[in-house]
């Protein structure tokens, strides 16, 4: 039976998986691309969503690339990662065949796909029959096209009958998702990148834009309004040094600072009455902020009252366009949701939303985190729906031709809850797709112990060498960016396509093809009979969004997206009431009308008292450790950027820690000296880098090295369940 399934042909990516092993995962280049010497594709690293022009040889394989000049996102620019985007495809540690661990020897051996699929089905089926639908889970990604994300989530829940699965966008964007849902009624980042060029005042909070999103920093540099650029960050980052004003906030003093700013603005009457009329809860918010005088928060924020007063005046000056932007410094926090909502509140009460150069704007981490937020079918029902709403479940069941009883009425456990359940022995089997939690998860040492409690672990990834793949019972080799087609959605809600321009090596398959094989082998293939290829899946998912805030029913095809320069949602079939007539067709801003997605049509002003740090420095662990992106050449766990010789030359190979020269002198530490960092959870070695860019008593480690998350503190935002990567107590030993 499986041999027959492996030989199936489908859609425009016709492939005989048995007779053409060298073409696994790619299939034939679509005929509409074949005559061209170049094709376009969105970069597969961060969520900026730059379009690249890929130069093909006569066989249709990419040999080089350059940034696309007229694309409305990057305007002909690319960061170092984008320029080297093809390098990871040629890595020597690419997976080329499934690997199965021999229980007798503990070693992995190559097996064929028939054996791999049979093993997968038998193991998960056995766990389900013995322990029930809550006994297994998947952990997925923000790195693959949303057609594949949706396929995975629907296969797992509606096809295989399990419940729990989450995406690693939980690690980067859950805070922003929750903040927007609670404040606006839907996960709706309101901005377009053009707002960077239209603002008079730009506030970057917890965002080292120069390093993490260098193309977006270049968009700020194109601003002809001579904007005030304010960076709120404990470190004097590259972005802070390039800004007009650096606010050296005490770590995790964000929430108190924003409440004090609101206090000053309301006290001085610098609010917008018309905008406030379109909100709920202003009287309660005004009363709440009376306690947050600049003097009362000075110690908590590390700022003088005068600094806070000046900042409040700057961000509420009448007639000025003010935009608030945040990334992981806010999201990865024990109270990130309320900090994000504090910025949303400031934008709302001053009328800085729905207009050019305004907004409370989250900048996404991964290339398709927005796609994951709408389509992964994890904690939200696919297509921007809600598992708990019967009408939503019925709509999805009808639209996808899935029996209603196959769609659960409750959401999954969140990422941390899945891992905790595994630690308790409740989750018996785990499927990890295109992510590397044995490196990236907070307090990563816990995963080694957790691994021993799992009966079966599957890792599906480009590389057999990641920390997660190395400990898997079954490894499935998956195609990567450049070897598959599909859609990504960037930070500004823009949908655009990626394309296959290389043959995947050996017996590697696209994730889409792997899901098809597993569906058929499990016996639920009939549910996905129309999921013949990514574009067919796109059409199904597109139609499912009808009448939702993320309605994209007006997008006709992949070709339409390519010709339009990408399209921002919403883009309904019968026009877009959210997009003002003055906005260019390729720039679409939300909330110009002042109508939000709540039942009342008004935005909610939400707030609560700041909490103390989950783990503050003390006598035993006197330093506060901060983490973040190291350079624009590094990416997450380096499973891809480490494959580029050029990128490797642009960042330090070994871990280093930034320490203030005053602390180094007191401890007798020299520049580049090896030191040991310890927390209550683990330790690591790093080279000391004497840097006045960190404040005394604080340390900074780039997140990309595998040892770093041995130290981080396992605390979580109570609303979003996002981990607090940014603050942990540590000590130094020589």
C-alpha positions as CSV (number, residue, x, y, z in Angstrom):
1,X,0.0,0.0,0.0
2,X,2.7,2.5,1.0
3,X,4.7,1.8,-2.1
4,X,1.6,2.8,-4.1
5,X,1.3,6.0,-2.1
6,X,4.9,6.9,-2.6
7,X,4.4,6.7,-6.3
8,X,1.3,9.0,-6.3
9,X,1.4,12.0,-8.6
10,X,-0.3,15.3,-7.8
11,X,-0.8,18.8,-9.1
12,X,1.8,20.9,-10.8
13,X,4.6,19.4,-8.7
14,X,4.3,16.0,-10.3
15,X,6.9,13.6,-9.0
16,X,7.6,9.9,-8.9
17,X,9.2,9.5,-5.5
18,X,10.5,6.0,-6.3
19,X,11.9,6.5,-9.8
20,X,13.3,10.0,-9.2
21,X,15.1,9.9,-5.8
22,X,17.3,12.9,-6.7
23,X,14.2,15.1,-7.1
24,X,12.5,14.5,-3.8
25,X,10.6,17.4,-2.4
26,X,10.9,19.6,-5.5
27,X,9.2,17.9,-8.4
28,X,9.3,19.6,-11.8
29,X,9.8,23.4,-11.8
30,X,6.3,24.8,-12.6
31,X,6.0,25.5,-16.3
32,X,5.2,29.1,-15.6
33,X,8.7,29.5,-14.2
34,X,10.7,27.4,-16.7
35,X,11.3,30.0,-19.4
36,X,12.5,32.7,-17.0
37,X,16.2,33.3,-16.1
38,X,15.0,34.8,-12.8
39,X,12.2,34.2,-10.4
40,X,11.2,36.0,-7.2
41,X,10.9,34.5,-3.7
42,X,10.5,35.9,-0.2
43,X,13.5,35.5,2.1
44,X,13.0,32.7,4.6
45,X,14.7,34.2,7.6
46,X,13.0,37.1,9.5
47,X,9.5,38.5,9.2
48,X,10.6,41.6,7.4
49,X,9.6,39.7,4.3
50,X,12.2,40.9,1.7
51,X,11.8,39.8,-1.8
52,X,14.8,38.3,-3.5
53,X,15.4,37.8,-7.2
54,X,16.9,34.3,-7.8
55,X,19.0,33.8,-10.9
56,X,18.6,30.4,-12.5
57,X,20.8,28.3,-14.8
58,X,19.4,26.5,-17.9
59,X,18.1,23.7,-15.8
60,X,16.0,26.0,-13.6
61,X,18.3,25.7,-10.6
62,X,19.2,28.9,-8.6
63,X,22.9,29.8,-8.8
64,X,22.8,33.3,-7.3
65,X,20.5,36.0,-6.0
66,X,20.0,39.7,-5.5
67,X,17.4,41.8,-3.7
68,X,14.3,42.8,-5.7
69,X,14.5,46.6,-6.5
70,X,10.9,47.5,-6.7
71,X,9.4,45.4,-4.0
72,X,7.5,47.6,-1.5
73,X,9.1,45.9,1.6
74,X,12.9,46.0,1.0
75,X,13.1,48.4,-2.0
76,X,16.2,46.7,-3.4
77,X,18.0,46.0,-0.1
78,X,19.0,42.8,1.7
79,X,20.7,42.0,4.9
80,X,23.7,39.7,5.1
81,X,21.5,36.6,5.8
82,X,19.4,37.4,2.7
83,X,22.4,37.7,0.4
84,X,23.6,34.3,1.5
85,X,20.1,32.6,1.6
86,X,21.2,29.8,-0.8
87,X,24.2,28.7,1.2
88,X,22.3,26.5,3.8
89,X,20.9,24.4,1.0
90,X,24.4,23.1,0.2
91,X,25.3,22.1,3.7
92,X,27.1,18.7,4.2
93,X,24.8,17.8,7.1
94,X,21.6,18.0,5.1
95,X,19.3,15.1,5.8
96,X,19.0,12.9,2.7
97,X,17.2,9.9,4.1
98,X,15.1,9.0,7.1
99,X,17.1,7.8,10.2
100,X,15.7,5.4,12.8
101,X,17.4,4.8,16.1
102,X,18.2,1.2,16.9
103,X,17.0,0.5,20.4
104,X,19.7,-2.2,20.9
105,X,22.7,-0.1,19.9
106,X,21.3,3.4,20.4
107,X,22.7,4.4,17.0
108,X,20.8,5.9,14.1
109,X,20.6,4.0,10.8
110,X,19.3,5.0,7.4
111,X,15.9,3.5,6.4
112,X,13.6,4.0,3.5
113,X,10.4,6.1,3.6
114,X,8.2,3.1,3.8
115,X,9.9,2.0,7.0
116,X,9.9,5.6,8.4
117,X,6.2,6.1,7.7
118,X,5.2,2.7,9.1
119,X,7.2,3.3,12.2
120,X,5.7,6.8,12.7
121,X,2.1,5.5,12.3
122,X,2.6,2.4,14.5
123,X,4.2,4.3,17.3
124,X,1.7,7.2,17.5
125,X,-1.2,4.9,16.9
126,X,0.0,2.7,19.8
127,X,0.4,5.7,22.1
128,X,-3.1,7.0,21.3
129,X,-4.8,3.6,21.8
130,X,-3.1,3.1,25.1
131,X,-3.2,6.6,26.6
132,X,-5.7,8.7,24.6
133,X,-5.7,11.8,22.4
134,X,-3.9,13.9,25.1
135,X,-0.9,11.6,25.2
136,X,1.0,13.1,22.2
137,X,1.8,16.5,20.8
138,X,3.6,18.3,18.1
139,X,5.8,21.4,18.3
140,X,6.2,23.3,15.0
141,X,7.5,26.5,13.6
142,X,7.2,29.9,12.1
143,X,9.6,29.0,9.3
144,X,7.5,27.0,6.8
145,X,4.7,28.2,4.5
146,X,1.3,28.5,6.1
147,X,-0.2,25.9,3.7
148,X,2.1,23.4,5.4
149,X,1.4,24.7,8.9
150,X,-2.4,24.3,8.3
151,X,-1.9,20.8,6.8
152,X,0.0,19.8,9.9
153,X,-2.5,21.2,12.4
154,X,-5.5,19.8,10.6
155,X,-3.9,16.4,10.0
156,X,-3.0,16.1,13.7
157,X,-6.3,17.2,15.1
158,X,-8.9,16.3,12.5
159,X,-7.2,13.4,10.8
160,X,-5.1,11.6,13.5
161,X,-7.4,12.6,16.4
162,X,-4.9,14.2,18.8
163,X,-5.4,17.6,20.5
164,X,-2.2,19.2,21.6
165,X,0.2,21.1,19.3
166,X,1.9,24.5,19.4
167,X,4.2,26.5,17.2
168,X,7.5,28.1,18.2
169,X,6.0,31.4,17.5
170,X,5.0,31.0,21.1
171,X,8.6,31.9,21.8
172,X,8.5,35.2,19.8
173,X,5.0,36.5,19.1
174,X,2.5,35.1,21.6
175,X,2.6,38.3,23.6
176,X,1.8,40.5,20.7
177,X,-1.0,38.1,19.6
178,X,-2.6,38.2,23.0
179,X,-2.2,41.9,23.4
180,X,-3.9,42.6,20.1
181,X,-6.7,40.1,20.6
182,X,-7.6,41.6,24.0
183,X,-7.2,45.2,22.9
184,X,-8.5,45.2,19.3
185,X,-10.7,42.0,19.3
186,X,-8.4,40.3,16.8
187,X,-4.7,39.7,16.3
188,X,-4.3,42.7,13.9
189,X,-1.0,44.6,13.7
190,X,-2.3,47.9,12.3
191,X,0.6,49.2,10.4
192,X,2.4,49.2,7.1
193,X,6.2,49.6,6.7
194,X,5.5,53.0,5.1
195,X,4.8,54.3,8.6
196,X,8.5,54.2,9.4
197,X,8.9,56.9,6.8
198,X,5.8,58.9,7.8
199,X,6.4,59.3,11.6
200,X,7.6,62.4,13.4
201,X,8.4,60.4,16.6
202,X,9.4,56.8,16.5
203,X,9.7,54.9,19.8
204,X,11.6,51.5,19.6
205,X,11.1,49.5,22.8
206,X,13.1,46.4,23.4
207,X,14.1,46.4,19.8
208,X,17.6,46.5,18.4
209,X,16.3,47.2,14.9
210,X,19.7,47.8,13.4
211,X,20.7,44.2,14.1
212,X,17.5,42.2,14.2
213,X,15.7,43.9,11.3
214,X,18.3,46.0,9.4
215,X,16.1,46.6,6.4
216,X,13.4,48.2,8.6
217,X,16.1,50.4,10.1
218,X,16.9,51.5,6.6
219,X,13.2,52.4,6.1
220,X,13.6,54.7,9.1
221,X,16.6,56.2,7.5
222,X,14.5,57.1,4.4
223,X,12.2,59.2,6.6
224,X,12.3,62.8,5.4
225,X,10.5,64.3,8.3
226,X,13.6,64.4,10.5
227,X,12.0,62.2,13.1
228,X,12.8,62.0,16.8
229,X,14.0,58.4,17.2
230,X,13.7,57.2,20.8
231,X,15.2,53.8,21.9
232,X,14.0,52.4,25.2
233,X,16.5,49.7,26.1
234,X,18.8,48.8,29.1
235,X,21.7,48.4,26.7
236,X,23.3,51.1,24.5
237,X,22.6,48.9,21.5
238,X,23.6,49.6,17.9
239,X,20.1,51.1,17.4
240,X,20.3,53.1,20.6
241,X,23.6,54.6,19.5
242,X,22.2,55.6,16.2
243,X,19.0,57.1,17.7
244,X,18.4,60.7,18.6
245,X,17.6,59.7,22.2
246,X,18.5,56.6,24.3
247,X,16.4,55.9,27.4
248,X,18.5,53.5,29.4
249,X,15.7,51.8,31.2
250,X,16.2,49.5,34.2
251,X,15.5,46.0,32.9
252,X,11.8,45.2,33.1
253,X,10.9,48.7,34.1
254,X,8.9,49.0,30.9
255,X,5.4,48.7,32.3
256,X,5.9,51.2,35.1
257,X,7.4,53.7,32.7
258,X,4.5,53.5,30.2
259,X,2.0,54.0,33.1
260,X,4.0,57.1,34.2
261,X,4.0,58.5,30.7
262,X,0.2,57.9,30.6
263,X,-0.1,59.6,33.9
264,X,1.6,62.7,32.6
265,X,-0.3,62.9,29.4
266,X,-3.7,62.5,31.1
267,X,-2.7,65.0,33.9
268,X,-1.7,67.6,31.3
269,X,-4.7,67.1,29.1
270,X,-2.6,66.1,26.1
271,X,-5.1,63.4,25.1
272,X,-7.4,63.1,22.0
273,X,-11.1,63.2,23.0
274,X,-12.3,61.9,19.7
275,X,-10.0,58.9,19.9
276,X,-10.8,58.2,23.5
277,X,-14.5,58.1,22.6
278,X,-13.6,55.0,20.5
279,X,-12.2,53.1,23.5
280,X,-13.6,51.3,26.5
281,X,-12.2,51.8,30.0
282,X,-10.6,55.3,29.9
283,X,-12.0,56.5,33.2
284,X,-10.7,53.4,34.9
285,X,-7.3,53.7,33.2
286,X,-7.0,57.4,34.1
287,X,-7.8,56.6,37.8
288,X,-5.3,53.7,37.7
289,X,-2.4,55.8,36.4
290,X,-2.9,58.5,39.1
291,X,-0.6,56.4,41.3
292,X,2.2,56.3,38.7
293,X,3.8,59.7,39.0
294,X,7.3,60.1,37.5
295,X,8.8,60.3,41.0
296,X,7.0,57.1,42.2
297,X,8.5,55.0,39.4
298,X,12.0,56.6,39.3
299,X,13.6,53.8,41.2
300,X,11.8,51.0,39.4
301,X,12.7,52.4,36.0
302,X,16.2,53.8,36.8
303,X,15.1,57.1,35.2
304,X,14.8,60.6,36.6
305,X,11.4,62.2,36.9
306,X,12.6,64.9,34.5
307,X,13.5,62.2,31.9
308,X,10.0,60.7,32.1
309,X,8.3,64.1,31.9
310,X,10.3,65.0,28.8
311,X,9.5,61.6,27.2
312,X,5.8,62.1,27.9
313,X,5.8,65.5,26.2
314,X,7.6,64.2,23.2
315,X,5.2,61.3,22.6
316,X,2.1,63.4,22.9
317,X,3.0,66.6,21.1
318,X,-0.2,67.8,19.3
319,X,0.0,67.5,15.5
320,X,2.9,65.0,15.6
321,X,2.7,61.5,14.1
322,X,3.9,59.1,16.8
323,X,4.5,55.4,16.3
324,X,5.4,52.8,18.9
325,X,7.3,49.7,17.9
326,X,8.4,46.7,19.9
327,X,10.0,43.3,19.4
328,X,11.4,40.6,21.7
329,X,12.6,42.9,24.6
330,X,8.9,43.3,25.3
331,X,7.4,40.0,24.1
332,X,9.8,37.7,25.9
333,X,8.9,39.0,29.3
334,X,7.0,37.9,32.4
335,X,4.6,40.7,31.9
336,X,5.0,41.4,28.1
337,X,1.2,41.4,27.3
338,X,0.5,44.3,29.7
339,X,3.7,46.2,28.5
340,X,2.5,45.8,24.9
341,X,-1.0,47.0,25.9
342,X,0.5,49.9,27.7
343,X,1.9,51.1,24.4
344,X,-1.4,50.4,22.7
345,X,-3.1,52.5,25.3
346,X,-0.7,55.4,24.7
347,X,-1.4,55.2,21.0
348,X,-5.1,55.1,21.5
349,X,-5.5,57.9,24.0
350,X,-3.4,60.3,21.9
351,X,-5.1,59.4,18.6
352,X,-2.0,57.8,17.2
353,X,-3.6,54.9,15.4
354,X,-5.1,54.4,11.9
355,X,-3.2,57.3,10.4
356,X,0.1,57.5,8.5
357,X,3.1,57.3,10.7
358,X,1.3,56.1,13.8
359,X,0.3,52.9,15.6
360,X,1.3,50.5,18.3
361,X,3.2,48.0,16.2
362,X,4.8,44.7,16.9
363,X,7.6,43.6,14.7
364,X,7.5,39.8,14.1
365,X,10.5,37.5,14.5
366,X,10.2,34.6,12.1
367,X,9.5,34.7,8.4
368,X,6.0,33.2,8.7
369,X,5.1,33.9,12.3
370,X,2.0,35.8,11.1
371,X,1.1,32.8,9.0
372,X,1.4,30.6,12.0
373,X,-0.8,33.0,14.0
374,X,-3.6,32.6,11.5
375,X,-3.3,29.2,10.0
376,X,-1.3,26.7,12.2
377,X,-4.5,25.4,13.9
378,X,-2.8,25.2,17.2
379,X,-4.3,27.5,19.9
380,X,-6.5,29.3,17.3
381,X,-8.7,27.5,14.8
382,X,-7.4,27.7,11.3
383,X,-8.2,30.8,9.3
384,X,-8.4,33.2,12.2
385,X,-11.3,31.3,13.9
386,X,-11.9,30.2,17.5
387,X,-12.2,26.5,18.6
388,X,-14.7,27.5,21.3
389,X,-17.3,29.1,18.9
390,X,-19.7,26.6,17.4
391,X,-20.3,28.8,14.3
392,X,-16.6,28.9,13.6
393,X,-16.2,25.2,13.9
394,X,-19.2,24.6,11.6
395,X,-17.7,27.0,9.0
396,X,-14.4,25.3,9.0
397,X,-16.0,21.9,8.8
398,X,-18.1,22.9,5.8
399,X,-15.3,24.8,4.1
400,X,-12.8,22.0,4.3
401,X,-15.2,19.1,4.0
402,X,-14.2,17.7,7.4
403,X,-16.8,16.2,9.7
404,X,-17.7,18.6,12.5
405,X,-17.0,16.0,15.2
406,X,-13.4,15.9,13.9
407,X,-12.8,19.5,14.9
408,X,-12.1,19.9,18.7
409,X,-14.0,22.5,20.6
410,X,-11.0,23.3,22.9
411,X,-7.6,24.7,22.0
412,X,-4.2,23.0,22.6
413,X,-2.0,23.3,25.6
414,X,0.6,26.0,25.1
415,X,4.3,25.1,24.3
416,X,5.5,25.2,27.9
417,X,2.4,23.3,29.1
418,X,3.1,20.6,26.5
419,X,6.7,20.2,27.8
420,X,5.5,20.3,31.4
421,X,3.0,17.5,30.6
422,X,5.9,15.5,29.0
423,X,8.0,16.0,32.2
424,X,5.0,14.6,34.2
425,X,4.8,11.6,31.9
426,X,1.4,12.7,30.5
427,X,2.7,13.4,27.0
428,X,4.3,10.1,25.8
429,X,5.2,11.0,22.2
430,X,6.4,14.2,20.6
431,X,6.7,15.4,16.9
432,X,9.0,18.3,16.3
433,X,8.7,20.0,12.9
434,X,11.2,22.6,11.6
435,X,12.3,23.9,15.0
436,X,15.1,23.1,17.5
437,X,13.8,23.3,21.1
438,X,16.7,21.3,22.6
439,X,18.7,24.4,21.9
440,X,16.2,27.2,21.9
441,X,13.8,26.5,24.8
442,X,14.2,28.3,28.0
443,X,16.1,26.5,30.8
444,X,17.1,24.0,28.1
445,X,18.7,21.6,30.5
446,X,15.3,20.4,31.5
447,X,14.7,19.0,28.0
448,X,17.4,16.4,28.5
449,X,15.6,15.0,31.5
450,X,12.3,15.3,29.6
451,X,13.7,13.3,26.7
452,X,14.1,10.2,28.9
453,X,10.4,10.3,29.7
454,X,9.2,10.2,26.1
455,X,8.4,6.9,24.6
456,X,8.9,8.3,21.0
457,X,10.4,11.4,19.6
458,X,10.3,12.4,15.9
459,X,12.2,15.4,14.5
460,X,11.4,16.6,11.0
461,X,14.1,19.0,9.8
462,X,16.5,20.0,7.0
463,X,19.5,18.9,9.1
464,X,20.1,15.7,10.9
465,X,22.7,17.5,13.1
466,X,20.5,19.9,15.2
467,X,20.5,19.3,18.9
468,X,16.9,18.1,18.6
469,X,17.4,15.8,15.7
470,X,20.5,14.2,17.4
471,X,18.3,12.8,20.2
472,X,15.3,11.8,18.1
473,X,14.1,8.2,17.7
474,X,13.1,8.9,14.1
475,X,14.5,11.7,11.9
476,X,12.5,12.7,8.8
477,X,14.5,14.8,6.2
478,X,12.6,17.8,5.1
479,X,13.1,20.3,2.2
480,X,13.9,23.8,3.2
481,X,13.4,27.3,1.8
482,X,14.3,27.3,-1.9
483,X,13.1,23.8,-2.4
484,X,9.3,24.2,-1.9
485,X,6.5,26.6,-2.8
486,X,3.9,28.3,-0.6
487,X,3.0,31.6,1.1
488,X,4.6,33.6,3.9
489,X,2.9,36.5,5.8
490,X,5.3,39.2,7.1
491,X,5.0,41.6,10.0
492,X,2.9,44.1,8.2
493,X,0.4,41.4,7.2
494,X,1.7,41.0,3.6
495,X,1.2,37.7,1.9
496,X,3.8,36.7,-0.7
497,X,5.2,33.5,-2.3
498,X,8.3,31.4,-2.0
499,X,9.3,29.2,-4.9
500,X,11.3,26.0,-5.5
501,X,14.6,26.9,-7.2
502,X,16.8,23.9,-6.1
503,X,16.4,20.2,-6.0
504,X,16.3,18.8,-2.5
505,X,19.1,16.3,-1.8
506,X,18.7,12.5,-1.8
507,X,15.3,11.3,-0.6
508,X,14.4,14.5,1.1
509,X,10.7,15.5,0.9
510,X,8.8,18.7,1.3
511,X,6.9,19.0,4.6
512,X,3.7,19.1,2.5
513,X,4.6,15.8,0.9
514,X,5.5,14.2,4.2
515,X,2.1,15.2,5.6
516,X,0.3,13.7,2.6
517,X,2.2,10.4,3.1
518,X,1.4,10.3,6.8
519,X,-2.3,11.1,6.2
520,X,-2.7,8.3,3.7
521,X,-0.8,5.8,5.9
522,X,-2.9,6.8,9.0
523,X,-6.0,6.2,7.0
524,X,-7.3,9.7,6.9
525,X,-6.1,10.6,3.4
526,X,-9.6,11.1,2.1
527,X,-10.1,14.1,4.4
528,X,-7.3,15.8,2.5
529,X,-8.0,14.6,-1.0
530,X,-8.1,18.2,-2.3
531,X,-4.8,19.1,-0.7
532,X,-2.9,18.0,-3.8
533,X,-0.3,20.7,-3.8
534,X,0.4,24.0,-1.9
535,X,-1.6,26.2,-4.2
536,X,-4.6,24.0,-4.0
537,X,-4.3,24.2,-0.2
538,X,-4.0,28.0,-0.4
539,X,-7.3,28.3,-2.3
540,X,-9.0,26.2,0.4
541,X,-7.6,28.3,3.2
542,X,-8.2,31.6,1.3
543,X,-11.9,30.8,1.0
544,X,-12.1,29.9,4.7
545,X,-11.2,33.4,5.7
546,X,-14.4,34.9,4.3
547,X,-15.9,37.5,6.6
548,X,-13.1,37.3,9.1
549,X,-10.8,40.3,9.8
550,X,-8.1,38.5,7.9
551,X,-10.3,37.9,4.9
552,X,-8.1,37.3,1.8
553,X,-10.8,36.0,-0.6
554,X,-9.9,38.7,-3.1
555,X,-6.5,37.0,-3.8
556,X,-6.9,35.0,-7.0
557,X,-3.8,33.0,-7.1
558,X,0.0,32.8,-6.4
559,X,0.4,34.7,-9.7
560,X,-1.8,37.5,-8.4
561,X,0.4,37.8,-5.3
562,X,3.5,38.0,-7.5
563,X,2.1,40.6,-9.8
564,X,0.8,42.8,-7.0
565,X,4.0,42.9,-5.1
566,X,2.5,41.0,-2.2
567,X,-0.9,41.8,-0.7
568,X,-1.7,42.8,2.9
569,X,-4.7,41.4,4.6
570,X,-7.6,42.1,4.7
571,X,-8.2,41.8,1.0
572,X,-11.8,40.6,0.6
573,X,-13.3,39.8,-2.7
574,X,-15.8,42.7,-2.7
575,X,-13.5,45.5,-1.6
576,X,-11.7,46.6,1.5
577,X,-13.5,49.0,3.9
578,X,-10.4,49.2,6.1
579,X,-8.1,50.6,3.4
580,X,-8.4,54.4,2.9
581,X,-8.6,55.7,-0.6
582,X,-5.5,57.7,-0.1
583,X,-3.4,54.7,0.7
584,X,-1.4,53.1,-2.2
585,X,-2.7,49.8,-3.3
586,X,0.4,48.0,-1.9
587,X,0.3,49.7,1.5
588,X,-2.8,48.9,3.7
589,X,-3.2,50.4,7.2
590,X,-5.9,49.3,9.7
591,X,-8.4,51.2,11.9
592,X,-8.6,54.5,9.9
593,X,-12.4,54.5,10.6
594,X,-11.8,54.0,14.4
595,X,-13.7,50.8,14.2
596,X,-12.1,47.8,15.9
597,X,-12.9,44.1,15.9
598,X,-14.5,43.9,19.4
599,X,-18.3,43.5,19.9
600,X,-18.7,47.2,20.7
601,X,-16.4,48.3,17.9
602,X,-14.3,50.1,20.4
603,X,-10.7,49.3,21.5
604,X,-10.2,48.1,25.1
605,X,-7.8,49.9,27.4
606,X,-6.3,47.1,29.5
607,X,-3.9,47.4,32.5
608,X,-2.7,45.8,35.7
609,X,-0.1,46.5,38.3
610,X,3.5,45.6,37.5
611,X,4.9,42.5,39.0
612,X,8.4,42.0,40.5
613,X,11.1,40.2,38.5
614,X,10.6,36.5,38.8
615,X,14.3,36.2,39.6
616,X,16.2,39.3,40.8
617,X,19.9,39.4,41.5
618,X,21.0,38.7,45.0
619,X,24.2,38.0,46.9
620,X,24.6,34.6,45.5
621,X,23.8,35.6,41.9
622,X,24.6,39.3,41.8
623,X,24.3,40.0,38.0
624,X,21.2,40.3,35.9
625,X,21.6,38.5,32.6
626,X,20.1,39.9,29.4
627,X,19.9,38.0,26.1
628,X,19.2,39.0,22.5
629,X,20.3,38.9,19.0
630,X,24.0,39.2,18.5
631,X,24.6,40.3,14.9
632,X,22.6,40.6,11.7
633,X,24.5,37.6,10.4
634,X,23.3,35.2,13.0
635,X,19.9,33.5,13.1
636,X,18.3,31.7,16.1
637,X,20.2,28.5,16.8
638,X,22.5,29.0,13.8
639,X,21.3,25.7,12.1
640,X,21.3,27.6,8.8
641,X,23.6,30.7,9.2
642,X,26.4,28.4,10.4
643,X,26.4,26.7,7.0
644,X,27.6,29.9,5.3
645,X,31.3,30.5,5.2
646,X,30.7,34.2,4.6
647,X,28.2,34.6,7.5
648,X,30.5,32.7,9.8
649,X,33.2,35.3,9.2
650,X,30.9,38.0,10.3
651,X,30.2,36.9,13.9
652,X,32.2,35.3,16.7
653,X,32.3,31.5,16.5
654,X,32.3,31.0,20.3
655,X,30.0,32.5,23.0
656,X,31.0,35.8,24.5
657,X,29.4,37.9,27.3
658,X,29.3,41.7,27.5
659,X,30.3,43.0,30.9
660,X,30.8,46.6,32.0
661,X,34.5,47.6,32.4
662,X,33.9,48.7,35.9
663,X,32.6,45.3,36.9
664,X,35.4,43.6,35.0
665,X,38.0,45.7,36.9
666,X,36.4,44.9,40.2
667,X,36.5,41.2,39.5
668,X,40.0,41.2,37.8
669,X,38.6,40.2,34.4
670,X,40.5,41.1,31.2
671,X,39.1,41.5,27.8
672,X,38.7,38.1,26.0
673,X,39.4,36.2,29.2
674,X,37.5,32.9,29.5
675,X,35.0,33.0,32.4
676,X,32.2,30.8,33.7
677,X,28.6,32.1,34.0
678,X,26.3,30.2,36.3
679,X,22.6,30.4,37.2
680,X,20.5,28.2,39.5
681,X,19.9,26.0,36.5
682,X,23.2,25.5,34.8
683,X,26.5,27.0,33.7
684,X,28.5,27.9,30.6
685,X,31.8,29.2,29.5
686,X,32.2,32.4,27.5
687,X,34.8,35.0,26.7
688,X,34.5,38.3,28.5
689,X,33.9,41.3,26.2
690,X,34.4,44.6,28.1
691,X,31.6,46.8,26.8
692,X,30.3,50.1,28.3
693,X,27.2,49.4,26.3
694,X,25.8,47.3,29.2
695,X,25.1,48.9,32.6
696,X,27.1,47.9,35.7
697,X,25.5,44.9,37.3
698,X,24.2,43.6,34.0
699,X,25.5,41.1,31.5
700,X,24.5,40.4,27.9
701,X,24.7,37.1,26.0
702,X,23.8,36.6,22.3
703,X,21.0,34.1,22.1
704,X,22.5,32.0,19.3
705,X,24.9,29.8,21.2
706,X,23.7,26.4,22.5
707,X,24.8,27.0,26.1
708,X,22.9,30.2,26.7
709,X,19.5,28.7,27.5
710,X,21.0,26.6,30.2
711,X,20.9,29.8,32.2
712,X,17.6,31.4,31.4
713,X,14.8,31.5,33.9
714,X,11.6,29.4,33.2
715,X,9.0,32.0,33.9
716,X,6.1,33.0,31.6
717,X,3.7,35.7,30.9
718,X,0.4,34.6,32.5
719,X,-1.7,35.8,29.6
720,X,0.3,34.6,26.6
721,X,2.4,31.8,28.1
722,X,5.5,33.4,26.3
723,X,8.8,32.6,28.0
724,X,10.8,35.3,29.8
725,X,14.2,35.0,28.1
726,X,15.4,38.4,28.9
727,X,16.2,38.5,32.6
728,X,17.9,35.9,34.9
729,X,20.2,36.1,37.9
730,X,23.7,34.8,37.3
731,X,27.2,34.9,38.8
732,X,30.7,34.9,37.4
733,X,33.6,32.7,38.3
734,X,37.1,32.7,36.9
